[in-house]
Amino acid sequence: MNDAPATPPARQDARPFALRAVTTLIVSVVALSFLFGLGNVWALGIRLGVPAYIAPLVAPAVDLSVVALLVATRQLALAGASREQMRRLCCIGGVRCPAAVDRS
């Protein structure tokens, strides 16, 4: 008899294409958000009286500090950091610091 499967096997190259597509979309969104934030912080700096040659230097620093906080939070979560360590990181990053909650 015929030992061939009744349904054809799924395409093996579909997953890498989907991964590349999602990665491309995420990179595009992040790049556009960065540019939008750059324009907003640059305009705010000019409005606040920051010299025109300094304002474009401040804008990426703001965006990159937020990205660094997000990456550090994710890395700590993956490494199994405690709730208290995560709370301290958020406090250092300037995010609202909720009181430590003991859930034991």
C-alpha positions in Angstrom: 0.0 0.0 0.0 0.9 3.7 -0.1 2.6 5.0 3.0 2.5 8.6 1.9 0.7 11.1 4.2 -2.8 12.1 3.2 -2.0 15.8 3.5 1.1 17.5 2.0 3.7 18.6 4.5 3.7 22.3 5.5 6.1 24.6 3.8 9.3 24.6 5.7 10.3 28.1 4.6 7.1 29.8 5.8 8.4 30.4 9.3 11.6 32.1 8.4 9.7 34.4 6.0 7.2 35.3 8.8 10.1 35.9 11.2 11.8 38.2 8.7 8.5 40.0 8.0 7.7 40.6 11.7 11.3 41.7 12.4 11.2 44.1 9.5 7.9 45.6 10.7 9.2 45.9 14.3 12.4 47.6 13.1 10.4 50.0 10.9 8.1 50.9 13.8 11.0 51.5 16.2 12.9 53.6 13.6 9.8 55.8 12.8 9.1 56.2 16.6 12.7 57.2 17.1 12.5 59.8 14.3 9.1 61.1 15.6 10.6 61.4 19.1 13.7 63.1 17.8 11.6 65.8 16.1 9.4 66.3 19.2 12.3 66.6 21.6 14.3 68.8 19.2 11.3 71.2 18.9 10.8 71.2 22.7 14.5 71.9 23.2 14.3 74.9 20.8 11.1 76.1 22.5 12.8 75.9 25.9 15.8 77.9 24.7 18.4 75.2 24.2 20.9 76.3 21.5 20.1 74.9 18.1 23.3 72.9 17.8 22.7 71.2 21.2 19.0 70.3 20.8 19.5 67.5 18.3 22.1 65.9 20.7 19.6 65.8 23.6 16.8 64.1 21.6 18.6 60.8 20.9 19.7 60.7 24.5 16.1 60.7 25.7 15.1 58.0 23.3 18.1 55.8 24.0 17.7 56.0 27.7 14.1 54.7 27.4 15.3 51.9 25.1 18.1 51.0 27.6 15.6 50.9 30.4 13.3 48.6 28.4 16.1 46.3 27.4 17.5 46.1 30.9 14.1 45.3 32.4 13.6 42.5 29.9 17.1 41.1 30.5 16.6 41.2 34.3 13.2 39.5 33.9 14.7 36.7 31.8 17.5 36.3 34.3 15.1 35.8 37.1 15.5 39.1 39.0 13.4 39.6 42.1 10.6 42.1 42.2 12.7 44.4 44.4 15.5 44.5 41.9 13.0 45.4 39.1 11.5 48.1 41.3 15.0 49.6 42.0 15.8 49.7 38.3 12.5 51.5 37.5 13.2 54.0 40.3 16.7 54.7 38.9 15.2 55.1 35.4 12.8 57.7 36.7 9.7 55.5 36.3 7.1 55.7 39.1 8.3 53.6 42.1 5.4 51.7 43.7 5.9 50.6 47.3 7.3 47.2 47.7 4.5 44.7 48.1 5.1 41.5 50.1 2.9 38.8 48.6 4.1 35.9 50.7 
